[in-house]
Amino acid sequence: MRCFCVFLLLAAVAVKAETIAIVGGTIHTMTGQGTVQNGSVLIEEGEIVSIKQGRHVPSDARVIEADGRVITPGLFAAHTALGIVEVSAERSTVDAAQCSPRFTAAFDISDAYNPGSSLIPISRVEGITRAVIVPYSSDDEDGAAQGRRVFSGAAAVVHLGDGDDYLVMRKSAIVAHLGETGADVAGDSRAAAQLYFQTALDDAIEYQQFKDAYDAGARREYSLSRSDLDALQSVIRGETPVYLTANRASDIRVAIDLADRYGLRLVIVGGAEAWQVADRLAADNVSVLLSPLDNLPASFDRLGSTLQNAQRLHEAGVRIIISDTSTHNARNLTQLAGNAVANGLPWIEGLRAITTTPASVLGLGDRFGSLAPGMVADVVVWDGYPLELSSYPTNVLIDGAEVSLETRQTLLRDRYRDLQDSRVPAYRH
């Protein structure tokens, strides 16, 4: 048994160390190199070595023929619950939220991640190679918890490949809520959510300044636990971004003011009316994570929703990230970006919003989100233009290793495809 385990380990290392040449495709590098026609991507030991026009194949390389196909970076899903929610209606499979008032900002969702989730293969067959897993807000009838859950915890970045090294970055962002969502967890008023958010940051600053006195019991009680205050230190230093839910234009203005006051790296999540304050967002270098399908006034926070939101933000110079915050629809990234393009966003910017921009906003742009020498080899080969509904990946590489495109759905399809098979379904695969 021990020898078998060693064999598997060596085999996994060998796959990652494999030299691969993807040749003949149209390569969208998402860098200053632009688009390379009839190009070659050379991968060694999990990293991109070169991107050149023409056919360049070392003698020891395995070749992936991409003639007439499109090659892009792996997609980066910036707001998901992959691996932390399996069946929303089954509580035992939902780890995305917690109801304890004791820990909020410190709640680290990565400890609950399940790399064996059936939703992960479904996402990677659509070209997703990296994902941000995000804790949800939670409210209940516990009055002591009111306000505290303005913070729902720390997000994390994972890769969707094989192996046990799936965790890319713990605490990639701290998740918080203003607007209607914040009001729901802070006493039924968005003003209460704003006050609690501000008080928590003030307490985190004071805690850092007087930490020794706090340890000695010589400071007042703070609004958050020690674990939460520690978790916010990288936020007030401007190192960790804040994923802050806000849709109404007035709430977004408040969020920008708070970011200015405390020096926060702010990402607005939702941003249905963000186009109304686009110039302010651009001036303050605030990114917006949005769904391009927000169009109808689903709530009073979204009366200004429009399909042109992404286009207008881009034209104002705002960095946009496209994502679907629904667990089971994380796979629809290209469809969302395609809808944004159909409503005025330039095609290359639609692709950038699901690759380069989310990686860059999280401080990972030097490793993921584009194709260039030295970058991690997350590469997708498509049978057509990826933002078209009918296009699908033919090859997906994560960390330079090609992953299976098999899912539970493809297995079921194959099992029941031949209706003339005399065997019972359980024995067909």
For each residue, the residues with C-beta under 8 A, 3 or more apart:
1: 4 5
2: 5 6
3: 6 7
4: 1 7 8
5: 1 2 8 9
6: 2 3 9 10
7: 3 4 10 11
8: 4 5 11 12
9: 5 6 12 13
10: 6 7 13 14
11: 7 8 14 15
12: 8 9 15 16 162 163
13: 9 10 16 17
14: 10 11 17 18
15: 11 12 18 401
16: 12 13 45 46 399 400 401
17: 13 14 44 45 46
18: 14 15 43 62 400 401
19: 42 43 44 58 60 61 62
20: 42 43 61 62 63 64 377 397 400 402
21: 40 41 42 43 56 57 58 61 62 63 64
22: 25 40 41 43 63 64 66 71 379 381 395
23: 39 40 41 55 56 57 63 64 65 66 67
24: 38 39 40 55 65 66 67 68 69
25: 22 38 39 41 66 67 68 69 70 71 381
26: 35 36 37 38 39 69 70 71
27: 35 36 37 39 41 51 71 72 371
28: 35 70 71 72 73 348 351 371
29: 33 34 35 36 51 370 371 372
30: 72 73 351 352 355 356 369 370 371
31: 34 370 371 372
32:
33: 29 36 51 372
34: 29 31
35: 26 27 28 29
36: 26 27 29 33 39 51 52 53
37: 26 27 53
38: 24 25 26 53 54
39: 23 24 25 26 27 36 51 52 53 54 71
40: 21 22 23 24 50 51 52 53 54 55 56 57
41: 21 22 23 25 27 48 50 51 71 371 377 379
42: 19 20 21 48 49 50 51 52 56 58 61
43: 18 19 20 21 22 46 47 48 49 377 379 397 400
44: 17 19 47 49 400
45: 16 17 400
46: 16 17 43 376 377 399 400 401
47: 43 44 374 375 376 377 400
48: 41 42 43 51 371 372 373 374 375 376 377 379
49: 42 43 44 373
50: 40 41 42 56 373
51: 27 29 33 36 39 40 41 42 48 371 372 373
52: 36 39 40 42 56
53: 36 37 38 39 40
54: 38 39 40
55: 23 24 40
56: 21 23 40 42 50 52
57: 21 23 40 61 63
58: 19 21 42 61
59:
60: 19
61: 19 20 21 42 57 58
62: 18 19 20 21
63: 20 21 22 23 57
64: 20 21 22 23 381 395 402
65: 23 24
66: 22 23 24 25 69 71 381 395
67: 23 24 25
68: 24 25
69: 24 25 26 66 381 382 383 384 394
70: 25 26 28 381 382 384 385 386 391
71: 22 25 26 27 28 39 41 66 371 379 380 381 382
72: 27 28 30 75 127 351 355 371 379 380 382 386
73: 28 30 76 355 356 368 369 370 371 378 379 380
74: 127 128 129 130 355 368 378 379 380 396 397 398
75: 72 126 127 128 129 130 333 334 354 355 380
76: 73 128 129 130 131 132 354 355 358 359 368 369
77: 80 82 123 128 130 131 132 323 330 333 354 358
78: 131 132 289 321 323 358 361 362
79: 132 134 243 269 289 321 323 324 325
80: 77 123 131 132 133 134 323 325 327 330
81: 84 85 96 133 134 136 327
82: 77 85 117 119 120 123 131 133 158 160 327 330
83: 113 114 115 117 119 120 133 158
84: 81 94 95 96 109 112 113 114 133 135
85: 81 82 88 93 94 95 96 327
86: 90 93 94 114 117 118 119
87: 90 93 94
88: 85 94 327 328
89:
90: 86 87 93 94
91: 94
92:
93: 85 86 87 90
94: 84 85 86 87 88 90 91 97
95: 84 85 109 112
96: 81 84 85 109 134 135 136 327
97: 94 135 136 137 138 152
98: 103 107 135 138 153
99: 138 140 142 145
100: 103 145
101: 104 142 144 145 148 149
102: 225
103: 98 100 106 107 225 227 228
104: 101 107 148 149 150 151 152 153 224 225 228
105: 151 153 154 174 176 200 224 228 231 232 235
106: 103 153 154 225 227 228 230 231
107: 98 103 104 135 152 153 154
108: 111 153 154 156 170 171
109: 84 95 96 112 113 133 134 135 153 154 155 156
110: 113 133 154 156 158 167 170
111: 108
112: 84 95 109
113: 83 84 109 110 133 156 158 166 167
114: 83 84 86 117
115: 83 120 158 164 166
116: 120
117: 82 83 86 114 120
118: 86 121 122 407 408
119: 82 83 86 122 123 327 328 330
120: 82 83 115 116 117 123 124 160
121: 118 124 125 404 406 407 408
122: 118 119 125 126 331 407 408 409
123: 77 80 82 119 120 126 128 131 160 330 331
124: 120 121 127 128 129 160 161 396 398 403 405
125: 121 122 331 392 393 396 405 407
126: 75 122 123 331 332 333 334 392 393
127: 72 74 75 124 333 334 380 382 386 393 396
128: 74 75 76 77 123 124 131 160 330 331 333
129: 74 75 76 124 159 160 161 378 380 396 397 398
130: 74 75 76 77 157 158 159 160 168 359 368 378
131: 76 77 78 80 82 123 128 157 158 159 160 330
132: 76 77 78 79 80 155 156 157 172 173 358 362
133: 80 81 82 83 84 109 110 113 155 156 157 158
134: 79 80 81 96 109 155 173 175 243 325
135: 84 96 97 98 107 109 152 153 154 155 175
136: 81 96 97 152
137: 97 149 152 177 181 184 185 245
138: 97 98 99 149 152 185
139: 145 146 149 184 185
140: 99 145
141:
142: 99 101 145 146
143: 146
144: 101 148
145: 99 100 101 139 140 142 148 149
146: 139 142 143 149 185 186 187
147: 150 185 186 187 192 193 196 223
148: 101 104 144 145 151 196 223 224
149: 101 104 137 138 139 145 146 152 177 185 186
150: 104 147 176 177 178 182 185 186 193 196 197 200
151: 104 105 148 174 175 176 197 200 224 228
152: 97 104 107 135 136 137 138 149 175 176 177
153: 98 104 105 106 107 108 109 135 174 175
154: 105 106 107 108 109 110 135 170 171 172 173 174 175 231
155: 109 132 133 134 135 171 172 173 174 175 243
156: 108 109 110 113 132 133 167 168 169 170 171 172
157: 130 131 132 133 167 168 169 172 362 364
158: 82 83 110 113 115 130 131 133 166 167 168
159: 129 130 131 166 168 378 398 399
160: 82 120 123 124 128 129 130 131 166 398 403
161: 124 129 166 398 399 401 403
162: 12 398 401 403
163: 12 166
164: 115
165:
166: 113 115 158 159 160 161 163
167: 110 113 156 157 158 170
168: 130 156 157 158 159 364
169: 156 157 172 362 364
170: 108 110 154 156 167
171: 108 154 155 156 174 231 234 240
172: 132 154 155 156 157 169 240 241 362 363
173: 132 134 154 155 240 241 242 243 267 362
174: 105 151 153 154 155 171 231 232 235 240 241 242 243
175: 134 135 151 152 153 154 155 242 243 245
176: 105 150 151 152 182 197 242 243 244 245
177: 137 149 150 152 181 182 185 193 244 245
178: 150 181 182 190 193 194 197 244 245 246 251 254 255
179: 182 183 190 193 245 246 247 248 251 270 301
180: 183 184 190 247 248 299 300 301
181: 137 177 178 184 185 245
182: 150 176 177 178 179 185 186 190 192 193 194 197 245
183: 179 180 186 187 188 189 190 192 193
184: 137 139 180 181 188
185: 137 138 139 146 147 149 150 177 181 182 193
186: 146 147 149 150 182 183 189 190 192 193 196
187: 146 147 183 192
188: 183 184 192
189: 183 186 192 193
190: 178 179 180 182 183 186 193 194 251
191: 194 195
192: 147 182 183 186 187 188 189 195 196
193: 147 150 177 178 179 182 183 185 186 189 190 196 197
194: 178 182 190 191 197 198 254 258
195: 191 192 198 199
196: 147 148 150 186 192 193 199 200 223
197: 150 151 176 178 182 193 194 200 201 258
198: 194 195 201 202 258
199: 195 196 202 203 223
200: 105 150 151 196 197 203 204 223 224 228 232
201: 197 198 204 205 232 235 236 258 262
202: 198 199 205 206
203: 199 200 206 207 222 223 224 229
204: 200 201 207 208 224 229 232 233 235 236
205: 201 202 208 209 236 262
206: 202 203 209 210 219 222
207: 203 204 210 211 214 219 222 226 229
208: 204 205 211 233 236
209: 205 206
210: 206 207 213 214 219
211: 207 208 214 215
212: 215 216
213: 210 216 218 219
214: 207 210 211 217 218 219 226
215: 211 212
216: 212 213
217: 214
218: 213 214
219: 206 207 210 213 214 222
220:
221:
222: 203 206 207 219 229
223: 147 148 196 199 200 203
224: 104 105 148 151 200 203 204 228 229 232
225: 102 103 104 106 228 229
226: 207 214 229 230
227: 103 106 230 231
228: 103 104 105 106 151 200 224 225 231 232
229: 203 204 207 222 224 225 226 232 233
230: 106 226 227 233
231: 105 106 154 171 174 227 228 234 235
232: 105 174 200 201 204 224 228 229 235 236
233: 204 208 229 230 236 237
234: 171 231 237 239 240
235: 105 174 201 204 231 232 238 239 240 242 264
236: 201 204 205 208 232 233 262 263 264
237: 233 234
238: 235 263 264 265
239: 234 235 265
240: 171 172 173 174 234 235 265
241: 172 173 174 264 265 266 267 361 362 363
242: 173 174 175 176 235 259 264 265 266 267
243: 79 134 155 173 174 175 176 267 269 289
244: 176 177 178 255 266 267 268 269
245: 137 175 176 177 178 179 181 182 269 270
246: 178 179 251 252 254 255 268 269 270 271
247: 179 180 251 252 270 271 272 273 299 301 302
248: 179 180 251 252 272 273 300 301 302
249: 252 253 273 274 276 277 304
250: 253 254
251: 178 179 190 246 247 248 254 255 301
252: 246 247 248 249 255 256 268 271 273 274 277 281
253: 249 250 256 257 277 280
254: 178 194 246 250 251 257 258
255: 178 244 246 251 252 258 259 266 268 286
256: 252 253 259 260 266 277 280 281 284 286
257: 253 254 260 261
258: 194 197 198 201 254 255 261 262 264
259: 242 255 256 262 263 264 265 266 284 286
260: 256 257 263 284
261: 257 258
262: 201 205 236 258 259
263: 236 238 259 260
264: 235 236 238 241 242 258 259
265: 238 239 240 241 242 259
266: 241 242 244 255 256 259 284 286 287
267: 173 241 242 243 244 286 287 288 289 321 361
268: 244 246 252 255 271 274 281 286 287 288 289
269: 79 243 244 245 246 289 325
270: 179 245 246 247 289 290 301
271: 246 247 252 268 274 288 289 290 309 313
272: 247 248 290 294 301 302 304 305 309
273: 247 248 249 252 276 277 301 302 303 304 305
274: 249 252 268 271 277 278 281 288 290 309 313 318
275: 278 304 306 308 309 312 313 316
276: 249 273 304
277: 249 252 253 256 273 274 280 281
278: 274 275 281 282 312 313 315 316 318
279: 282 283 316
280: 253 256 277 283 284
281: 252 256 268 274 277 278 284 286 288 313 316 318
282: 278 279 285 286 316 317 318
283: 279 280
284: 256 259 260 266 280 281
285: 282 319
286: 255 256 259 266 267 268 281 282 318
287: 266 267 268 318 319 320 321 357 361
288: 267 268 271 274 281 313 318 319 320 321
289: 78 79 243 267 268 269 270 271 320 321 322 323 358
290: 270 271 272 274 294 309 310 313 320 321 322 323
291: 294 322 323 324 325 336
292: 307 309 310 322 336 337 339 340 343 345
293: 307 336 339
294: 272 290 291 298 302 305 306 309
295: 305 306 307
296: 302 305
297: 300 302 303 304 305
298: 294 302 305
299: 180 247 302
300: 180 248 297 303
301: 179 180 247 248 251 270 272 273
302: 247 248 272 273 294 296 297 298 299 305
303: 273 297 300
304: 249 272 273 275 276 297
305: 272 273 294 295 296 297 298 302 309
306: 275 294 295 309 312
307: 292 293 295 339 343
308: 275 311 312 343 344
309: 271 272 274 275 290 292 294 305 306 312 313
310: 290 292 313 314 320 322 340 343 344 345 350 353
311: 308 314 315 340 343 344 345
312: 275 278 306 308 309 315 316
313: 271 274 275 278 281 288 290 309 310 316 318 320
314: 310 311 317 318 320 345 346 349
315: 278 311 312
316: 275 278 279 281 282 312 313
317: 282 314
318: 274 278 281 282 286 287 288 313 314
319: 285 287 288 357 360 361
320: 287 288 289 290 310 313 314 345 349 353 357
321: 78 79 267 287 288 289 290 353 354 357 358 361
322: 289 290 291 292 310 333 336 337 340 350 353 354
323: 77 78 79 80 289 290 291 330 333 336 354 358
324: 79 291 329 330 332 333 336
325: 79 80 134 269 291
326: 329 330
327: 80 81 82 85 88 96 119 330
328: 88 119 331
329: 324 326 332
330: 77 80 82 119 123 128 131 323 324 326 327 333
331: 122 123 125 126 128 328
332: 126 324 329 335 336
333: 75 77 126 127 128 322 323 324 330 336 337 354
334: 75 126 127 337 338 354 386 387 388 391
335: 332 338 339 389
336: 291 292 293 322 323 324 332 333 339 340 354
337: 292 322 333 334 340 341 345 350 351 353 354 387
338: 334 335 341 342 350 387 388 389
339: 292 293 307 335 336 342 343
340: 292 310 311 322 336 337 343 344 345 350 353
341: 337 338 344 345 346 347 349 350 387
342: 338 339
343: 292 307 308 310 311 339 340
344: 308 310 311 340 341
345: 292 310 311 314 320 337 340 341 349 350 353
346: 314 341 349 350
347: 341 350 351 387
348: 28 351 352
349: 314 320 341 345 346 352 353
350: 310 322 337 338 340 341 345 346 347 353 354 387
351: 28 30 72 337 347 348 354 355 386 387
352: 30 348 349 355 356 357
353: 310 320 321 322 337 340 345 349 350 357 358
354: 75 76 77 321 322 323 333 334 336 337 350 351 357 358
355: 30 72 73 74 75 76 351 352 358 359 369 370
356: 30 73 352 359 360 365 369 370
357: 287 319 320 321 352 353 354 360 361 369
358: 76 77 78 132 289 321 323 353 354 355 361 362 369
359: 76 130 355 356 362 364 365 367 368 369 370
360: 319 356 357 363 364 365 369
361: 78 241 267 287 319 321 357 358
362: 78 132 157 169 172 173 241 358 359
363: 172 241 360
364: 157 168 169 359 360 367 368 369
365: 356 359 360 368 369 370
366: 375
367: 359 364 375 376
368: 73 74 76 130 359 364 365 375 376 378
369: 30 73 76 355 356 357 358 359 360 364 365
370: 29 30 31 73 355 356 359 365 375
371: 27 28 29 30 31 41 48 51 71 72 73 375 379
372: 29 31 33 48 51 375
373: 48 49 50 51
374: 47 48
375: 47 48 366 367 368 370 371 372
376: 46 47 48 367 368 399 400
377: 20 41 43 46 47 48 397 399 400
378: 73 74 129 130 159 368 397 398 399
379: 22 41 43 48 71 72 73 74 371 395 396 397
380: 71 72 73 74 75 127 129 386 393 395 396 397
381: 22 25 64 66 69 70 71 393 394 395 396
382: 69 70 71 72 127 385 386 391 392 393 394
383: 69 391 392 393 394
384: 69 70 388 390 391
385: 70 382 388 391
386: 70 72 127 334 351 380 382 391
387: 334 337 338 341 347 350 351 391
388: 334 338 384 385 391
389: 335 338
390: 384
391: 70 334 382 383 384 385 386 387 388
392: 125 126 382 383
393: 125 126 127 380 381 382 383 396 405
394: 69 381 382 383
395: 22 64 66 379 380 381 402
396: 74 124 125 127 129 379 380 381 393 402 403 405
397: 20 43 74 129 377 378 379 380 400 401 402 403
398: 74 124 129 159 160 161 162 378 401 403
399: 16 46 159 161 376 377 378
400: 16 18 20 43 44 45 46 47 376 377 397
401: 15 16 18 46 161 162 397 398
402: 20 64 395 396 397
403: 124 160 161 162 396 397 398
404: 121
405: 124 125 393 396 410
406: 121 410 411
407: 118 121 122 125 410 411
408: 118 121 122 411 412
409: 122 412 413
410: 405 406 407 413 414
411: 406 407 408 414 415 429
412: 408 409 415 416
413: 409 410 416 417
414: 410 411 417 428 429
415: 411 412 425 428 429
416: 412 413 419 425 428
417: 413 414
418: 421 428
419: 416
420:
421: 418 428
422:
423: 427 428
424: 427 428
425: 415 416 428
426:
427: 423 424
428: 414 415 416 418 421 423 424 425
429: 411 414 415
